[in-house]
Amino acid sequence: MAKSQARSQLNSAAAPDPAAVKAEARRLGLLVPVILGLMALALGLKAWDERQTSEAARLAQIQSEARTLATRLEARASVAVTAIAISEGGGVSRARTASFTQGIDAIVTLRDASQSPEGSRLGDAAATADQMIEHGWTSGLSPQGDLVFLAAPDDRNPVIAITPLVNVLSAPAGRVRTSVLGNGNVVAQGDASLARVSDLAGVGRPGIISMDGVRAASACAPVEGSSVAVCVTAAQPLITAQDILRLAIFALLIAAPTFTLFGLSRRLSSRQREVAIQETRNEESDRILGLVMRGARAGYWEWSQENNSLFLSDGASELIGLAAPGRFALDELLDRVPVESRGYVKEGFTKARSIGWVHLTFVAHTSPLRWIEMRGSVSSDPVSGLTVFGGIMMDATERKQAEDRVKTAERRLRNAIEGFNGPFALWDMRRRLLYWNRAFALDFGLQDTLRPGMSHETVIIARSGAVTMERQSEEDARTTLLTLRSGRSLKMVERGTPDGGLITVGVDVTENVRNEDELKKQKEKLHRAALDLERSEGRSKELSRKLGEEKEKAERAAHAKSAFLANMSHELRTPLNAIIGFSEIMTSELAGPLGDPSYVEYAKDILMSGQHLLDMINDILDMAKIEAGKMTINTQPIDPVDPVDAAIRMIRRKAEEKAIDLVLQAQENLPDIDADHRAIRQMMLNLLSNAIKFTDRAGTITVCVEQRGTDIYFGVTDTGIGIPPEDLPRLAQPFEQVAKTKDRNHEGTGLGLALTKSFAEMHGGRMMLSSIYGEGTTVAFVLPIGGPSAIRFDIQRDVA
């Protein structure tokens, strides 16, 4: 509105006709550009011709340099191919060939390079070599700036050599840049950086280009037999010293007529200057007003009641999403408002006719949605005399969002306070009640009493009817312990707020009070028990002495049992060895025929019984050693499959007697394990013997050896009778078997699983047992690859 008023005052003042003044100035000014233009055209054509000749000579020089560098790359490619042929032809290794070949960093097969980590030099070189093979190239450029040379002594596994580009092309001096392009990569020497290009189109022809905003001359030369091209770029400034000299000459030639024509321009009247000054002031005021409005994210508007049209400035039209400023119908503004708000906006303009001002806040259809605030009042146009409304339009999005955030925070705070199960109240600086939650009213029975503005003293008096006991805390004078008629106990805490108000918060401590009472009762009971204990102290000492004696007797009996088992095992071994030895001689009839064939069968029975008894004695002796802590294992690096294979060979004959299929499934390339070979073989013999014993004829036993993480897994799975679930927990204990009756069908001591479990734990491992009754059983043990020392190290590290 201020802008229109200023322009109206300018039009109504006694001022010269701007059109006439401008026409006169235009006629006087036509002579100047015509003369100066003709002179500048003639001299400029001459300067252009000389510049074109100079640039052509410069491009020819750069093209020659690019060809020289391309020839150097071709020579280096020939050297690399020769080095690859030498390394593949005989006794010199690729690494040694690369070391004595100048400029070659590495010679590797394409297969080895492809296994390098992604992003490494060899990994990127391998990817580049794959593109070279696809297009039949012998050299290329990797993304990391390495030249890749390809040779195929063996078509199935080509060999590549790599060398850094900096070893071939040294950084140029001055403002000349050397770039090498290939395989979609470009590497530049000098102050240029590594970049990516999509292809090599347009590389071959020299010309003038713009590089990093600088005018430059560039020429490229391709390297034969590859995807690589060498480009040389040199700065070619738009204005040289010679150009400046020519411009100085042109200026002197044009100066004389210019000064002459300048004298003519002085004839322009003072009226023209007044008009120009006034227009400049108007434009400046519009510019400043526009900058202020844009900085404040606002604009001005005018609304005429007579034609119901709305004028919007640049800032205002931008706020509501219109393409340009100007005068619009009021309906166009309503179209930018959501349907549910159009009635509100239209009613605001209608009321403005009677109240004389407009104040609206609505959402505009913009991306993103924007809140708009319109403010304005009525005024009169001094030129037309019409009554118009004018004002400012502002972006209120941030304010509305802040208000919404405050409302959301208040709502969440209220919900949190209402959800708090203890009483809460807020007082102002004069100790008048501002807010309270539902628990505050219910706990003190003040639902119909509380109202905003009540004093703190009045509320304290009103709540006394619901309180049976009130006691101030000894630790904090602002904390009070209350006991309500309902039996609950509350701890009421009052704290001041930064603005001088007061907060009252209550916490339910009923359970704590009950616990304190219970604690007092327990202390009394403990005191009585202490007195009773003092009286029975003499009796306790006597019982303790007798307990110690019984413990010593039990320990002596345990040692005596272990010693008896060890001694008896040793004593029984000697006659058993004789029985087994003589029965073997009799069975094989080494001293002559026995006569009656039944004697041979008797001798076999004696041999089998003796061997069985010796196995039982050995198991008992091993178990006794383990219980006495005298059993040791000798760990050393071994192949985990070797002791398993040995156990299978030893037990295979028993399996064949029952037509049982014994299968070994061993994982390939297993690491060595630090373990005792004899102990693993013994564990596998125990498990295989049990599996054969409890598997019917024509069954299957599968032995599995595999790596599971940092452990080696040894498992034996049979298709036997299985084990009932209730018997599984006790089978790993000594002398425990499934069958407890004397007429059991399977002989044995029940020490096999116990010994296996003990040996596995001595290695730092564990035994596992699973079975499905009637279908089969799996017994397995896992041992750490590093042996018991590795387990101890892990435990110490975890503790540290």
Secondary structure, DSSP 8 states (H G I E B T S, - for coil): -HHHHHHHHHHHS----HHHHHHHHHHHHSHHHHHHHHHHHHHHHHHHHHHHHHHHHHHHHHHHHHHHHHHHHHHHHHHHHHHHHHHHHSSS-HHHHHHHSTT--EEEEHHHHHTS-TTSHHHHHHHHHHHHHHHT-SEEE-TTSEEEEEE-SSTTS-EEEEEEGGGTS---STTEEEEEEETTEEEESSS---EE-S--TT-SS-EEEEETTEEEEEEEEE-TTBS-EEEEEEE--SS-HHHHHHHHHHHHHHHHHHHHHHHHHTTS-HHHHHHHHHHHHHHHHHHHHHHHHHHTTEEEEEEETTTTEEEE-HHHHHHTT-SS-EEEEHHHHHHTS-HHHHHHHHHHHHHHHHHSEEEEEEEE--SS-EEEEEEEEEEE-TTT--EEEEEEEEE-HHHHHHHHHHHHHHHHHHHHHHH-SS-EEEE-TTSBEEEE-HHHHHHTT-TTT--TT-BHHHHHHHHGGGEEEEEE-SS-TTEEEEEETTS-EEEEEEEE-TTS-EEEEEEE-HHHHHHHHHHHHHHHHHHHHHHHHHHTHHHHHHHHHHHHHHHHHHHHHHHHHHHHHHHHHHHHHHHHHHHHHHHHHHHHTTTS--SSHHHHHHHHHHHHHHHHHHHHHHHHHHHHHHHHT------EEE-THHHHHHHHHHHHHHHHHTT-EEEEEE-TT---EEE-HHHHHHHHHHHHHHHHHTS-TT-EEEEEEEEETTEEEEEEEE-S----GGGGGGTTSTT--S--STT-SS---S-HHHHHHHHHHHTT-EEEEEEETTTEEEEEEEEETTHHHHHHHHHHHHH-
